Amino acid sequence: MSIVLAASLVALQGVTLVEGPQADSSGLAAEYGSGVCRISVFGKDNDGERIRAEVSNRLRDGNLALRMTGPFVSKFRGEDNETNHPMTVKFDSGTSAPSRSGGYNTGSFREYVWGGWGAGEASDVMYEGFADASSFTVEIDGNSYGPFTWEGKGAVYNAMEKCSDDNS
């Protein structure tokens, strides 16, 4: 073992590595950068592991996307990253929003499952779905994830609105 590697391992002891933002008291984490508002919500996969769903809103055209990260993604490493696998978000309010595209990004440093609604009507339906919701589940290829929950009906919608107002 090289001295540099040994010193690096010693330096890492006691360091807590955190992936992504941490939720506030409502269960949400908001970020902004490069013209995109990102709201993260947390849930559990079927194995009880913590997973994150990040809803992103590109402010210039309202294009919405959703990205899920967590240990469950490793199950999809054999999937073709180029094949379209649309996802559906189902809100506890009874509405749902199918994406026009989606799939798996595996085999890279950051692995995730994603869905994209595109600018326009599909994104508008998805966005409005958050207005009356306090949780949602995600379905893709016959698999269901969530529920992703937060405190307060419409809190994700309100967080996206605030981010948009603050950064437009």
N, C-alpha and C positions, 0 to 999 in steps of 0.2 A: 504494500500500500504506500503510495507516495505521501510525502509530508504535506503537500497541499491538500490532498483528499482528506487526510486525517484531520488537519486543521479545520477544514470546511465542515466535517462531521461534528467536531467538537463545538464549533461556532453555532451550529444548528440546534444543539441541545437546548431545550427550554424555549425555543422559538415556536410560536403557534402559527401555522400556516392556515390562512383562511381563503377559501375560494369565493369570490364575489362579494356583493354587499351584504350587510347584516340588517335584518328586519327591525323596524321601529316597534313601538308598542301596539300599533294597529296590525302588525304582521306584514307590512310592506317595506320595500326598500326602493327609493327613487334615485335615479342617476340621469345626468344629461351630458352629452358630448357629441361633437361633430354633427349637430343639427338633429339629433335623435334623442327622444325621451325614452327612458327604460324604467319600467316598474317591475320589480321582482316580487313574487309571491311564493310561499314555500308549502310543501306538502310531503307526503310519503309515498314510496312506491310499494308494490305488492310484497316486498320483503321487509317493509318497515324502515327502509333507509330514507334519509332526508333527500328530497329533490327540489330543484328550483325551476319555476316557470318564469321566464322573463318576457314581458310584453313590450315591444318596441314600436314607437310611433315616429316615423320620419316626418318632421314638421313641414317640409316644403310641399309635400303632396298627400299627406295623411296615410301613407302606406303602412299597414300594420303587419307585424310578424310576431311569432311566439317561438321561443327557444327553451327547451327543457334540458337540464343537465343533472347528472347524478350517476351513481354506480350502475344503475340499470342500463345505461347506454352501451356498456360493454357487450351486452347480449346481441347487439346489432352490428358487430364488427364484420360479419360475413355478408351484410347487405350491400348492394350496389349503390354507391353514393350518388350516382347519376340518375337513378330511377325515381320517378315522381311517386311519392306516398303522401297524398293530402291528409290533413288531420281535421278533426272537428272539435271545437270547443263547445261544451254544453254547460250553460249557466244554471244555477239553482233557481233562477226566475222562470225557467221553462223554455227559454229561447236557446238557439244554437247557431253556430257560425262555422260552416265548412270552409276550409282554405282552398285556394285554387292550386296550390303547390305545397310540397313538403318533402321530408325525407330524413336521411341520416347523414351526419357528418362524422365519420369514424376514421380511425387510423391516423389522426393528427394529434397535436398536442392538446387541443381543446375538442372534446367529443361532445356532440349534442344531437338532439332530435329537433327538427324545426318545421314550422308551417308558415306560409306566406299568403297574405290575402290580397296583395296588390293594391295600388291606389284606386279609389273609386268605391263602387257600391258594396263590394264584399267587405272591405275594410270599414266602411260606415256601419254595416250591420254588426260587425265584431265590436267596434268601438261603443256603439249604443247598447250592446248586450251587457256591458259592464255597469251601465247606469243604474240598473235595478238589481244587481247581483251582489251576493256576499260570499260566493264561492263558484268554482267551476271545475270540471273534469276535462281531460283531454283524451281523445280516442284517435289512434292511428294503427292501421293494419290489424284491427281486431283486439288491440291492447288498450286498456284504460288506465289512466294515471290521475291521481288526486284522490280526494278533492283538495284543491288549493284554496285555502280559506284566509280570511282577514276579518278584522273588526270593522263593522259599519257598512251598511248597505250602500253600494255605489262608491266605496272608498277608492277602488282602482280607477274608476272613471274620474273622480274628483282629483286624484293625484296626477292623472294624465292632463286634465284641464289646467291644473296649476302649473305644471311643467311647461305646457304650451304657452300659457299667459306670461310666465316668467322669462321665456326664451324666444319669443317671437318678435 
